[in-house]
Amino acid sequence: MTQPLLEVRDLSKHFPVRKGLLGRETAAVRAVDGVSLTLAPGETLGLVGESGCGKSTLVKTLLFLDPPTGGEIRFAGEPVTAVDAARLHRHVQIVFQDPYTSLPPRMRVAEIISDPLRIHGIGDRHSVERRVRSLMQEVGLNPERGNDYPFQFSGGQRQRIGIARALAIEPSLLLLDEAVSALDVSVQAQVLNLLRDVQERRELTYIFISHDLGVVRYMSDRIAVMYLGKIVEQGPAAELYERPLHPYTRALVSAVPSLRRRGQRIRLAGEPPKPTDPPPGCTFHPRCPMARPICSYQAPPLKEWLPGRLAACHFALEGLPPAGAIDVGKGAA
């Protein structure tokens, strides 16, 4: 069996906050709350959930940009701590959401792309220049524009610059944090196809974070669904879309018109709970159409209900859609 590239065990990130009129009471926002994930080489893991569920915090915690509160991270079989996080950064890079703010406006494009090479002390001036030109060409940019500034490029072109920068030190894992959400739909498709081509050519591993299930469906081999800092479902992408186990996942899938059965959409009641005051038991139970009394006081563990299918729900198999109800192929972007 192939060794996992990334293993995350019971990872948490809590942010202390003060509450009360005088700010004397303390509480904690459990932005990431006991997350466990395994990622195989060459795989794309999609991470989905509503805004504020903890997706971006999880990415920052994986890179120790926000040091974990608890848990364990292993990369290529070796444990990683905040002390040696720089070693992880040599193999893991990130592409950020906003191509307008993630690039230094006063640096030329060639400088931006070569910055990781400089930081890690890779190559001399001539080899770096050749590397930058090659990277620009690979992501579909004119290598002659290396002396231009980011403001001279469109949003899609800026995101290509961000991808080239992430590829500069030849990482094995890319964290794509809402990498296309700020782009127009037509430009999204171009960037997604670029990412798939680059992954195949370089044999890269991706964690693809998005709130857009259609985009995640196109990109991912497996899906992990987050709600209020926890993973509530995991499984192969096609199976998860065809037969979602968790009621929250069912609601998310029903919101995608191409996956909706008989035009029915599951609408959730209320708003997500406050992170500083999560409900007892299953944190989803106040909004869940399947909730029973046990859900209000006993938190369900994330467990395997079907082969390769994990869900944190007491009634995951109840009302499960029949197999083969819809076509769940990746399709085209």
SULNOR-V680737 format. One record per run of one state. SS is the DSSP state (~ for helix, > for strand, _ for the rest). FROM is the first residue (numbers start at 1). LEN is the number of residues. If there is no record, write none. Layout:
ss-><SS & SS>
from-><FROM & FROM>
len-><LEN & LEN>
This chain:
ss-><_ & > & _ & > & _ & > & _ & ~ & _ & > & _ & > & _ & ~ & _ & > & _ & > & ~ & _ & ~ & _ & ~ & _ & > & ~ & _ & ~ & _ & > & _ & ~ & _ & > & _ & ~ & _ & > & _ & > & ~ & _ & ~ & _ & ~ & _ & ~ & _ & ~ & _ & ~ & _ & > & _ & > & _>
from-><1 & 6 & 20 & 25 & 40 & 44 & 49 & 55 & 63 & 70 & 76 & 78 & 81 & 82 & 90 & 92 & 96 & 108 & 109 & 120 & 125 & 139 & 143 & 146 & 149 & 150 & 153 & 155 & 168 & 173 & 178 & 185 & 203 & 205 & 210 & 213 & 220 & 222 & 228 & 230 & 237 & 243 & 247 & 255 & 257 & 260 & 275 & 278 & 285 & 288 & 293 & 297 & 303 & 307 & 309 & 312>
len-><5 & 14 & 5 & 15 & 4 & 5 & 6 & 8 & 7 & 6 & 2 & 3 & 1 & 8 & 2 & 4 & 12 & 1 & 11 & 5 & 14 & 4 & 3 & 3 & 1 & 3 & 2 & 13 & 5 & 5 & 7 & 18 & 2 & 5 & 3 & 7 & 2 & 6 & 2 & 7 & 6 & 4 & 8 & 2 & 3 & 15 & 3 & 7 & 3 & 5 & 4 & 6 & 4 & 2 & 3 & 22>
